């Protein structure tokens, strides 16, 4: 199965609790953190929900 790299680019300060919880669920804690996740619809949906805070790249 393919994988994606999710990187936090912006701060969660001032965001709604749901957005902060989504970042934590993805494994991101602070700006610059990167995590490698499986490319499944649930992870893609979480990344899309906080797309204004993260960047997503596919691992080759």
Predicted model as a PDB file, atoms N, CA, C, CB and O in Angstrom, pLDDT in the B-factor column:
MODEL        1                                                                  
ATOM      1  N   UNK A   1       0.847  -1.181   0.000  1.00 82.00           N  
ATOM      2  CA  UNK A   1       0.000   0.000   0.000  1.00 82.00           C  
ATOM      3  C   UNK A   1       0.889   1.239   0.000  1.00 82.00           C  
ATOM      4  CB  UNK A   1      -0.962   0.001   1.223  1.00 82.00           C  
ATOM      5  O   UNK A   1       1.959   1.246   0.608  1.00 82.00           O  
ATOM      6  N   UNK A   2       0.442   2.272  -0.677  1.00 94.00           N  
ATOM      7  CA  UNK A   2       1.238   3.490  -0.759  1.00 94.00           C  
ATOM      8  C   UNK A   2       1.158   4.285   0.538  1.00 94.00           C  
ATOM      9  CB  UNK A   2       0.775   4.351  -1.932  1.00 94.00           C  
ATOM     10  O   UNK A   2       0.301   4.057   1.391  1.00 94.00           O  
ATOM     11  N   UNK A   3       2.079   5.217   0.644  1.00 97.00           N  
ATOM     12  CA  UNK A   3       2.158   6.030   1.852  1.00 97.00           C  
ATOM     13  C   UNK A   3       2.211   7.506   1.473  1.00 97.00           C  
ATOM     14  CB  UNK A   3       3.391   5.638   2.701  1.00 97.00           C  
ATOM     15  O   UNK A   3       2.563   7.867   0.350  1.00 97.00           O  
ATOM     16  N   UNK A   4       1.850   8.353   2.449  1.00 97.00           N  
ATOM     17  CA  UNK A   4       1.926   9.792   2.258  1.00 97.00           C  
ATOM     18  C   UNK A   4       2.682  10.411   3.427  1.00 97.00           C  
ATOM     19  CB  UNK A   4       0.510  10.411   2.124  1.00 97.00           C  
ATOM     20  O   UNK A   4       2.694   9.869   4.532  1.00 97.00           O  
ATOM     21  N   UNK A   5       3.310  11.551   3.168  1.00 98.00           N  
ATOM     22  CA  UNK A   5       3.987  12.318   4.208  1.00 98.00           C  
ATOM     23  C   UNK A   5       3.124  13.542   4.496  1.00 98.00           C  
ATOM     24  CB  UNK A   5       5.451  12.729   3.775  1.00 98.00           C  
ATOM     25  O   UNK A   5       2.822  14.329   3.599  1.00 98.00           O  
ATOM     26  N   UNK A   6       2.736  13.692   5.752  1.00 98.00           N  
ATOM     27  CA  UNK A   6       1.939  14.844   6.178  1.00 98.00           C  
ATOM     28  C   UNK A   6       2.846  15.722   7.023  1.00 98.00           C  
ATOM     29  CB  UNK A   6       0.648  14.406   6.980  1.00 98.00           C  
ATOM     30  O   UNK A   6       3.413  15.263   8.015  1.00 98.00           O  
ATOM     31  N   UNK A   7       2.986  16.993   6.632  1.00 98.00           N  
ATOM     32  CA  UNK A   7       3.863  17.923   7.346  1.00 98.00           C  
ATOM     33  C   UNK A   7       3.046  19.112   7.831  1.00 98.00           C  
ATOM     34  CB  UNK A   7       5.035  18.397   6.439  1.00 98.00           C  
ATOM     35  O   UNK A   7       2.279  19.698   7.067  1.00 98.00           O  
ATOM     36  N   UNK A   8       3.209  19.465   9.093  1.00 98.00           N  
ATOM     37  CA  UNK A   8       2.510  20.628   9.647  1.00 98.00           C  
ATOM     38  C   UNK A   8       3.277  21.882   9.251  1.00 98.00           C  
ATOM     39  CB  UNK A   8       2.371  20.526  11.206  1.00 98.00           C  
ATOM     40  O   UNK A   8       4.462  22.013   9.558  1.00 98.00           O  
ATOM     41  N   UNK A   9       2.599  22.804   8.568  1.00 97.00           N  
ATOM     42  CA  UNK A   9       3.230  24.022   8.065  1.00 97.00           C  
ATOM     43  C   UNK A   9       2.837  25.263   8.845  1.00 97.00           C  
ATOM     44  CB  UNK A   9       2.883  24.215   6.623  1.00 97.00           C  
ATOM     45  O   UNK A   9       3.581  26.243   8.872  1.00 97.00           O  
ATOM     46  N   UNK A  10       1.676  25.230   9.478  1.00 97.00           N  
ATOM     47  CA  UNK A  10       1.195  26.390  10.223  1.00 97.00           C  
ATOM     48  C   UNK A  10       0.809  25.979  11.635  1.00 97.00           C  
ATOM     49  CB  UNK A  10      -0.003  27.043   9.507  1.00 97.00           C  
ATOM     50  O   UNK A  10       0.578  24.803  11.917  1.00 97.00           O  
ATOM     51  N   UNK A  11       0.744  26.965  12.512  1.00 97.00           N  
ATOM     52  CA  UNK A  11       0.438  26.729  13.913  1.00 97.00           C  
ATOM     53  C   UNK A  11      -1.041  26.433  14.120  1.00 97.00           C  
ATOM     54  CB  UNK A  11       0.852  27.926  14.747  1.00 97.00           C  
ATOM     55  O   UNK A  11      -1.895  26.891  13.360  1.00 97.00           O  
ATOM     56  N   UNK A  12      -1.328  25.660  15.160  1.00 96.00           N  
ATOM     57  CA  UNK A  12      -2.710  25.343  15.525  1.00 96.00           C  
ATOM     58  C   UNK A  12      -3.269  26.345  16.533  1.00 96.00           C  
ATOM     59  CB  UNK A  12      -2.794  23.929  16.096  1.00 96.00           C  
ATOM     60  O   UNK A  12      -4.422  26.227  16.949  1.00 96.00           O  
ATOM     61  N   UNK A  13      -2.461  27.326  16.928  1.00 96.00           N  
ATOM     62  CA  UNK A  13      -2.934  28.330  17.876  1.00 96.00           C  
ATOM     63  C   UNK A  13      -4.084  29.108  17.234  1.00 96.00           C  
ATOM     64  CB  UNK A  13      -1.776  29.293  18.303  1.00 96.00           C  
ATOM     65  O   UNK A  13      -3.975  29.574  16.100  1.00 96.00           O  
ATOM     66  N   UNK A  14      -5.175  29.239  17.966  1.00 96.00           N  
ATOM     67  CA  UNK A  14      -6.325  29.970  17.470  1.00 96.00           C  
ATOM     68  C   UNK A  14      -7.294  29.128  16.670  1.00 96.00           C  
ATOM     69  CB  UNK A  14      -5.871  31.097  16.644  1.00 96.00           C  
ATOM     70  O   UNK A  14      -8.360  29.607  16.283  1.00 96.00           O  
ATOM     71  N   UNK A  15      -6.939  27.875  16.415  1.00 97.00           N  
ATOM     72  CA  UNK A  15      -7.829  26.984  15.678  1.00 97.00           C  
ATOM     73  C   UNK A  15      -8.885  26.405  16.608  1.00 97.00           C  
ATOM     74  CB  UNK A  15      -7.031  25.854  15.005  1.00 97.00           C  
ATOM     75  O   UNK A  15      -8.722  26.406  17.829  1.00 97.00           O  
ATOM     76  N   UNK A  16      -9.958  25.918  16.026  1.00 97.00           N  
ATOM     77  CA  UNK A  16     -11.003  25.277  16.813  1.00 97.00           C  
ATOM     78  C   UNK A  16     -10.475  23.965  17.384  1.00 97.00           C  
ATOM     79  CB  UNK A  16     -12.271  25.031  15.954  1.00 97.00           C  
ATOM     80  O   UNK A  16      -9.569  23.358  16.813  1.00 97.00           O  
ATOM     81  N   UNK A  17     -11.034  23.531  18.500  1.00 98.00           N  
ATOM     82  CA  UNK A  17     -10.570  22.285  19.129  1.00 98.00           C  
ATOM     83  C   UNK A  17     -10.625  21.069  18.205  1.00 98.00           C  
ATOM     84  CB  UNK A  17     -11.393  22.006  20.354  1.00 98.00           C  
ATOM     85  O   UNK A  17      -9.787  20.175  18.317  1.00 98.00           O  
ATOM     86  N   UNK A  18     -11.583  21.024  17.312  1.00 97.00           N  
ATOM     87  CA  UNK A  18     -11.679  19.889  16.393  1.00 97.00           C  
ATOM     88  C   UNK A  18     -10.472  19.832  15.456  1.00 97.00           C  
ATOM     89  CB  UNK A  18     -12.975  19.973  15.577  1.00 97.00           C  
ATOM     90  O   UNK A  18      -9.953  18.751  15.175  1.00 97.00           O  
ATOM     91  N   UNK A  19     -10.027  20.986  14.977  1.00 97.00           N  
ATOM     92  CA  UNK A  19      -8.864  21.029  14.084  1.00 97.00           C  
ATOM     93  C   UNK A  19      -7.600  20.630  14.842  1.00 97.00           C  
ATOM     94  CB  UNK A  19      -8.697  22.440  13.469  1.00 97.00           C  
ATOM     95  O   UNK A  19      -6.751  19.920  14.303  1.00 97.00           O  
ATOM     96  N   UNK A  20      -7.474  21.083  16.091  1.00 97.00           N  
ATOM     97  CA  UNK A  20      -6.303  20.717  16.893  1.00 97.00           C  
ATOM     98  C   UNK A  20      -6.308  19.225  17.196  1.00 97.00           C  
ATOM     99  CB  UNK A  20      -6.269  21.525  18.205  1.00 97.00           C  
ATOM    100  O   UNK A  20      -5.257  18.584  17.198  1.00 97.00           O  
ATOM    101  N   UNK A  21      -7.479  18.677  17.448  1.00 98.00           N  
ATOM    102  CA  UNK A  21      -7.590  17.240  17.717  1.00 98.00           C  
ATOM    103  C   UNK A  21      -7.242  16.426  16.474  1.00 98.00           C  
ATOM    104  CB  UNK A  21      -9.010  16.891  18.196  1.00 98.00           C  
ATOM    105  O   UNK A  21      -6.644  15.355  16.582  1.00 98.00           O  
ATOM    106  N   UNK A  22      -7.605  16.919  15.314  1.00 98.00           N  
ATOM    107  CA  UNK A  22      -7.274  16.234  14.069  1.00 98.00           C  
ATOM    108  C   UNK A  22      -5.772  16.205  13.854  1.00 98.00           C  
ATOM    109  CB  UNK A  22      -7.963  16.908  12.885  1.00 98.00           C  
ATOM    110  O   UNK A  22      -5.228  15.184  13.434  1.00 98.00           O  
ATOM    111  N   UNK A  23      -5.094  17.312  14.135  1.00 98.00           N  
ATOM    112  CA  UNK A  23      -3.632  17.335  14.027  1.00 98.00           C  
ATOM    113  C   UNK A  23      -3.006  16.318  14.964  1.00 98.00           C  
ATOM    114  CB  UNK A  23      -3.089  18.736  14.335  1.00 98.00           C  
ATOM    115  O   UNK A  23      -2.081  15.603  14.578  1.00 98.00           O  
ATOM    116  N   UNK A  24      -3.505  16.245  16.199  1.00 97.00           N  
ATOM    117  CA  UNK A  24      -2.975  15.283  17.168  1.00 97.00           C  
ATOM    118  C   UNK A  24      -3.217  13.856  16.699  1.00 97.00           C  
ATOM    119  CB  UNK A  24      -3.612  15.500  18.548  1.00 97.00           C  
ATOM    120  O   UNK A  24      -2.354  12.994  16.863  1.00 97.00           O  
ATOM    121  N   UNK A  25      -4.391  13.600  16.114  1.00 97.00           N  
ATOM    122  CA  UNK A  25      -4.723  12.261  15.626  1.00 97.00           C  
ATOM    123  C   UNK A  25      -3.805  11.855  14.471  1.00 97.00           C  
ATOM    124  CB  UNK A  25      -6.193  12.205  15.178  1.00 97.00           C  
ATOM    125  O   UNK A  25      -3.506  10.675  14.288  1.00 97.00           O  
ATOM    126  N   UNK A  26      -3.369  12.837  13.705  1.00 97.00           N  
ATOM    127  CA  UNK A  26      -2.418  12.555  12.622  1.00 97.00           C  
ATOM    128  C   UNK A  26      -1.006  12.339  13.161  1.00 97.00           C  
ATOM    129  CB  UNK A  26      -2.418  13.701  11.604  1.00 97.00           C  
ATOM    130  O   UNK A  26      -0.148  11.818  12.449  1.00 97.00           O  
ATOM    131  N   UNK A  27      -0.758  12.733  14.404  1.00 97.00           N  
ATOM    132  CA  UNK A  27       0.563  12.559  15.000  1.00 97.00           C  
ATOM    133  C   UNK A  27       1.418  13.809  14.932  1.00 97.00           C  
ATOM    134  CB  UNK A  27       1.279  11.435  14.326  1.00 97.00           C  
ATOM    135  O   UNK A  27       2.635  13.738  15.106  1.00 97.00           O  
ATOM    136  N   UNK A  28       0.794  14.960  14.679  1.00 97.00           N  
ATOM    137  CA  UNK A  28       1.526  16.223  14.554  1.00 97.00           C  
ATOM    138  C   UNK A  28       1.363  17.034  15.821  1.00 97.00           C  
ATOM    139  CB  UNK A  28       1.039  17.032  13.332  1.00 97.00           C  
ATOM    140  O   UNK A  28       0.261  17.145  16.359  1.00 97.00           O  
ATOM    141  N   UNK A  29       2.469  17.605  16.302  1.00 96.00           N  
ATOM    142  CA  UNK A  29       2.434  18.364  17.551  1.00 96.00           C  
ATOM    143  C   UNK A  29       2.867  19.811  17.379  1.00 96.00           C  
ATOM    144  CB  UNK A  29       3.311  17.701  18.574  1.00 96.00           C  
ATOM    145  O   UNK A  29       2.354  20.697  18.063  1.00 96.00           O  
ATOM    146  N   UNK A  30       3.813  20.061  16.463  1.00 96.00           N  
ATOM    147  CA  UNK A  30       4.301  21.422  16.298  1.00 96.00           C  
ATOM    148  C   UNK A  30       4.707  21.656  14.851  1.00 96.00           C  
ATOM    149  CB  UNK A  30       5.484  21.697  17.243  1.00 96.00           C  
ATOM    150  O   UNK A  30       4.799  20.715  14.063  1.00 96.00           O  
ATOM    151  N   UNK A  31       4.948  22.910  14.509  1.00 97.00           N  
ATOM    152  CA  UNK A  31       5.310  23.276  13.145  1.00 97.00           C  
ATOM    153  C   UNK A  31       6.597  22.554  12.749  1.00 97.00           C  
ATOM    154  CB  UNK A  31       5.479  24.814  13.012  1.00 97.00           C  
ATOM    155  O   UNK A  31       7.559  22.515  13.516  1.00 97.00           O  
ATOM    156  N   UNK A  32       6.602  21.991  11.558  1.00 97.00           N  
ATOM    157  CA  UNK A  32       7.772  21.298  11.053  1.00 97.00           C  
ATOM    158  C   UNK A  32       7.730  19.800  11.269  1.00 97.00           C  
ATOM    159  CB  UNK A  32       8.987  21.848  11.688  1.00 97.00           C  
ATOM    160  O   UNK A  32       8.544  19.078  10.695  1.00 97.00           O  
ATOM    161  N   UNK A  33       6.806  19.313  12.080  1.00 97.00           N  
ATOM    162  CA  UNK A  33       6.684  17.867  12.292  1.00 97.00           C  
ATOM    163  C   UNK A  33       6.215  17.194  11.014  1.00 97.00           C  
ATOM    164  CB  UNK A  33       5.707  17.559  13.451  1.00 97.00           C  
ATOM    165  O   UNK A  33       5.360  17.718  10.300  1.00 97.00           O  
ATOM    166  N   UNK A  34       6.788  16.019  10.730  1.00 97.00           N  
ATOM    167  CA  UNK A  34       6.385  15.211   9.584  1.00 97.00           C  
ATOM    168  C   UNK A  34       6.067  13.813  10.061  1.00 97.00           C  
ATOM    169  CB  UNK A  34       7.487  15.183   8.497  1.00 97.00           C  
ATOM    170  O   UNK A  34       6.760  13.274  10.923  1.00 97.00           O  
ATOM    171  N   UNK A  35       5.025  13.222   9.508  1.00 97.00           N  
ATOM    172  CA  UNK A  35       4.684  11.842   9.798  1.00 97.00           C  
ATOM    173  C   UNK A  35       4.395  11.128   8.491  1.00 97.00           C  
ATOM    174  CB  UNK A  35       3.473  11.753  10.760  1.00 97.00           C  
ATOM    175  O   UNK A  35       3.874  11.718   7.545  1.00 97.00           O  
ATOM    176  N   UNK A  36       4.739   9.854   8.454  1.00 97.00           N  
ATOM    177  CA  UNK A  36       4.431   9.014   7.299  1.00 97.00           C  
ATOM    178  C   UNK A  36       3.232   8.161   7.681  1.00 97.00           C  
ATOM    179  CB  UNK A  36       5.666   8.122   6.870  1.00 97.00           C  
ATOM    180  O   UNK A  36       3.272   7.428   8.670  1.00 97.00           O  
ATOM    181  N   UNK A  37       2.174   8.259   6.902  1.00 96.00           N  
ATOM    182  CA  UNK A  37       0.939   7.531   7.162  1.00 96.00           C  
ATOM    183  C   UNK A  37       0.576   6.698   5.934  1.00 96.00           C  
ATOM    184  CB  UNK A  37      -0.212   8.506   7.529  1.00 96.00           C  
ATOM    185  O   UNK A  37       1.011   6.986   4.819  1.00 96.00           O  
ATOM    186  N   UNK A  38      -0.228   5.663   6.161  1.00 96.00           N  
ATOM    187  CA  UNK A  38      -0.754   4.886   5.048  1.00 96.00           C  
ATOM    188  C   UNK A  38      -1.729   5.753   4.255  1.00 96.00           C  
ATOM    189  CB  UNK A  38      -1.448   3.586   5.551  1.00 96.00           C  
ATOM    190  O   UNK A  38      -2.434   6.583   4.829  1.00 96.00           O  
ATOM    191  N   UNK A  39      -1.768   5.559   2.941  1.00 96.00           N  
ATOM    192  CA  UNK A  39      -2.650   6.349   2.083  1.00 96.00           C  
ATOM    193  C   UNK A  39      -4.021   5.670   2.028  1.00 96.00           C  
ATOM    194  CB  UNK A  39      -2.045   6.508   0.646  1.00 96.00           C  
ATOM    195  O   UNK A  39      -4.341   4.944   1.087  1.00 96.00           O  
ATOM    196  N   UNK A  40      -4.812   5.928   3.061  1.00 96.00           N  
ATOM    197  CA  UNK A  40      -6.170   5.384   3.147  1.00 96.00           C  
ATOM    198  C   UNK A  40      -7.161   6.548   3.203  1.00 96.00           C  
ATOM    199  CB  UNK A  40      -6.329   4.452   4.402  1.00 96.00           C  
ATOM    200  O   UNK A  40      -6.781   7.662   3.562  1.00 96.00           O  
ATOM    201  N   UNK A  41      -8.412   6.306   2.855  1.00 97.00           N  
ATOM    202  CA  UNK A  41      -9.384   7.405   2.821  1.00 97.00           C  
ATOM    203  C   UNK A  41      -9.548   8.150   4.148  1.00 97.00           C  
ATOM    204  CB  UNK A  41     -10.712   6.872   2.402  1.00 97.00           C  
ATOM    205  O   UNK A  41      -9.765   9.362   4.147  1.00 97.00           O  
ATOM    206  N   UNK A  42      -9.448   7.453   5.266  1.00 97.00           N  
ATOM    207  CA  UNK A  42      -9.628   8.128   6.555  1.00 97.00           C  
ATOM    208  C   UNK A  42      -8.507   9.133   6.813  1.00 97.00           C  
ATOM    209  CB  UNK A  42      -9.684   7.099   7.695  1.00 97.00           C  
ATOM    210  O   UNK A  42      -8.770  10.235   7.294  1.00 97.00           O  
ATOM    211  N   UNK A  43      -7.277   8.774   6.505  1.00 97.00           N  
ATOM    212  CA  UNK A  43      -6.146   9.690   6.692  1.00 97.00           C  
ATOM    213  C   UNK A  43      -6.234  10.842   5.696  1.00 97.00           C  
ATOM    214  CB  UNK A  43      -4.799   8.940   6.529  1.00 97.00           C  
ATOM    215  O   UNK A  43      -5.962  11.987   6.055  1.00 97.00           O  
ATOM    216  N   UNK A  44      -6.608  10.557   4.461  1.00 96.00           N  
ATOM    217  CA  UNK A  44      -6.775  11.613   3.454  1.00 96.00           C  
ATOM    218  C   UNK A  44      -7.848  12.610   3.906  1.00 96.00           C  
ATOM    219  CB  UNK A  44      -7.152  11.001   2.075  1.00 96.00           C  
ATOM    220  O   UNK A  44      -7.695  13.818   3.726  1.00 96.00           O  
ATOM    221  N   UNK A  45      -8.924  12.100   4.488  1.00 97.00           N  
ATOM    222  CA  UNK A  45      -9.994  12.973   4.968  1.00 97.00           C  
ATOM    223  C   UNK A  45      -9.540  13.861   6.104  1.00 97.00           C  
ATOM    224  CB  UNK A  45     -11.176  12.153   5.411  1.00 97.00           C  
ATOM    225  O   UNK A  45      -9.894  15.039   6.153  1.00 97.00           O  
ATOM    226  N   UNK A  46      -8.751  13.302   7.031  1.00 97.00           N  
ATOM    227  CA  UNK A  46      -8.237  14.118   8.127  1.00 97.00           C  
ATOM    228  C   UNK A  46      -7.301  15.190   7.595  1.00 97.00           C  
ATOM    229  CB  UNK A  46      -7.514  13.244   9.161  1.00 97.00           C  
ATOM    230  O   UNK A  46      -7.352  16.335   8.045  1.00 97.00           O  
ATOM    231  N   UNK A  47      -6.440  14.831   6.636  1.00 97.00           N  
ATOM    232  CA  UNK A  47      -5.514  15.804   6.059  1.00 97.00           C  
ATOM    233  C   UNK A  47      -6.275  16.898   5.312  1.00 97.00           C  
ATOM    234  CB  UNK A  47      -4.519  15.107   5.114  1.00 97.00           C  
ATOM    235  O   UNK A  47      -5.872  18.061   5.331  1.00 97.00           O  
ATOM    236  N   UNK A  48      -7.370  16.529   4.658  1.00 97.00           N  
ATOM    237  CA  UNK A  48      -8.161  17.525   3.941  1.00 97.00           C  
ATOM    238  C   UNK A  48      -8.869  18.469   4.911  1.00 97.00           C  
ATOM    239  CB  UNK A  48      -9.185  16.838   3.033  1.00 97.00           C  
ATOM    240  O   UNK A  48      -9.042  19.651   4.612  1.00 97.00           O  
ATOM    241  N   UNK A  49      -9.277  17.953   6.067  1.00 97.00           N  
ATOM    242  CA  UNK A  49      -9.974  18.780   7.058  1.00 97.00           C  
ATOM    243  C   UNK A  49      -9.070  19.872   7.611  1.00 97.00           C  
ATOM    244  CB  UNK A  49     -10.493  17.913   8.201  1.00 97.00           C  
ATOM    245  O   UNK A  49      -9.550  20.944   7.982  1.00 97.00           O  
ATOM    246  N   UNK A  50      -7.771  19.613   7.669  1.00 97.00           N  
ATOM    247  CA  UNK A  50      -6.823  20.616   8.176  1.00 97.00           C  
ATOM    248  C   UNK A  50      -5.837  21.023   7.078  1.00 97.00           C  
ATOM    249  CB  UNK A  50      -6.057  20.066   9.409  1.00 97.00           C  
ATOM    250  O   UNK A  50      -4.672  21.316   7.349  1.00 97.00           O  
ATOM    251  N   UNK A  51      -6.323  21.037   5.844  1.00 97.00           N  
ATOM    252  CA  UNK A  51      -5.448  21.327   4.699  1.00 97.00           C  
ATOM    253  C   UNK A  51      -4.834  22.721   4.760  1.00 97.00           C  
ATOM    254  CB  UNK A  51      -6.223  21.178   3.408  1.00 97.00           C  
ATOM    255  O   UNK A  51      -3.811  22.975   4.125  1.00 97.00           O  
ATOM    256  N   UNK A  52      -5.454  23.631   5.521  1.00 97.00           N  
ATOM    257  CA  UNK A  52      -4.902  24.983   5.651  1.00 97.00           C  
ATOM    258  C   UNK A  52      -3.729  25.010   6.626  1.00 97.00           C  
ATOM    259  CB  UNK A  52      -5.989  25.961   6.112  1.00 97.00           C  
ATOM    260  O   UNK A  52      -3.059  26.035   6.752  1.00 97.00           O  
ATOM    261  N   UNK A  53      -3.468  23.897   7.321  1.00 98.00           N  
ATOM    262  CA  UNK A  53      -2.376  23.815   8.287  1.00 98.00           C  
ATOM    263  C   UNK A  53      -1.272  22.851   7.869  1.00 98.00           C  
ATOM    264  CB  UNK A  53      -2.916  23.402   9.623  1.00 98.00           C  
ATOM    265  O   UNK A  53      -0.160  22.930   8.392  1.00 98.00           O  
ATOM    266  N   UNK A  54      -1.556  21.944   6.938  1.00 98.00           N  
ATOM    267  CA  UNK A  54      -0.598  20.898   6.587  1.00 98.00           C  
ATOM    268  C   UNK A  54      -0.352  20.846   5.094  1.00 98.00           C  
ATOM    269  CB  UNK A  54      -1.086  19.550   7.073  1.00 98.00           C  
ATOM    270  O   UNK A  54      -1.109  21.400   4.298  1.00 98.00           O  
ATOM    271  N   UNK A  55       0.734  20.162   4.730  1.00 98.00           N  
ATOM    272  CA  UNK A  55       0.994  19.833   3.330  1.00 98.00           C  
ATOM    273  C   UNK A  55       1.098  18.316   3.223  1.00 98.00           C  
ATOM    274  CB  UNK A  55       2.302  20.535   2.802  1.00 98.00           C  
ATOM    275  O   UNK A  55       1.559  17.652   4.151  1.00 98.00           O  
ATOM    276  N   UNK A  56       0.671  17.776   2.093  1.00 97.00           N  
ATOM    277  CA  UNK A  56       0.645  16.330   1.898  1.00 97.00           C  
ATOM    278  C   UNK A  56       1.425  15.999   0.632  1.00 97.00           C  
ATOM    279  CB  UNK A  56      -0.821  15.796   1.809  1.00 97.00           C  
ATOM    280  O   UNK A  56       1.218  16.614  -0.414  1.00 97.00           O  
ATOM    281  N   UNK A  57       2.335  15.010   0.736  1.00 97.00           N  
ATOM    282  CA  UNK A  57       3.097  14.533  -0.408  1.00 97.00           C  
ATOM    283  C   UNK A  57       3.049  13.007  -0.422  1.00 97.00           C  
ATOM    284  CB  UNK A  57       4.569  15.048  -0.358  1.00 97.00           C  
ATOM    285  O   UNK A  57       2.995  12.368   0.628  1.00 97.00           O  
ATOM    286  N   UNK A  58       3.070  12.442  -1.605  1.00 95.00           N  
ATOM    287  CA  UNK A  58       3.090  10.992  -1.736  1.00 95.00           C  
ATOM    288  C   UNK A  58       4.535  10.506  -1.694  1.00 95.00           C  
ATOM    289  CB  UNK A  58       2.393  10.543  -3.047  1.00 95.00           C  
ATOM    290  O   UNK A  58       5.426  11.128  -2.272  1.00 95.00           O  
ATOM    291  N   UNK A  59       4.758   9.386  -1.004  1.00 93.00           N  
ATOM    292  CA  UNK A  59       6.081   8.780  -0.927  1.00 93.00           C  
ATOM    293  C   UNK A  59       6.245   7.901  -2.156  1.00 93.00           C  
ATOM    294  CB  UNK A  59       6.272   7.955   0.400  1.00 93.00           C  
ATOM    295  O   UNK A  59       5.346   7.135  -2.504  1.00 93.00           O  
ATOM    296  N   UNK A  60       7.385   8.013  -2.806  1.00 82.00           N  
ATOM    297  CA  UNK A  60       7.633   7.194  -4.005  1.00 82.00           C  
ATOM    298  C   UNK A  60       8.438   5.972  -3.670  1.00 82.00           C  
ATOM    299  CB  UNK A  60       8.352   7.999  -5.075  1.00 82.00           C  
ATOM    300  O   UNK A  60       8.740   5.170  -4.553  1.00 82.00           O  
TER     301      UNK A  60                                                      
ENDMDL                                                                          
END                                                                             
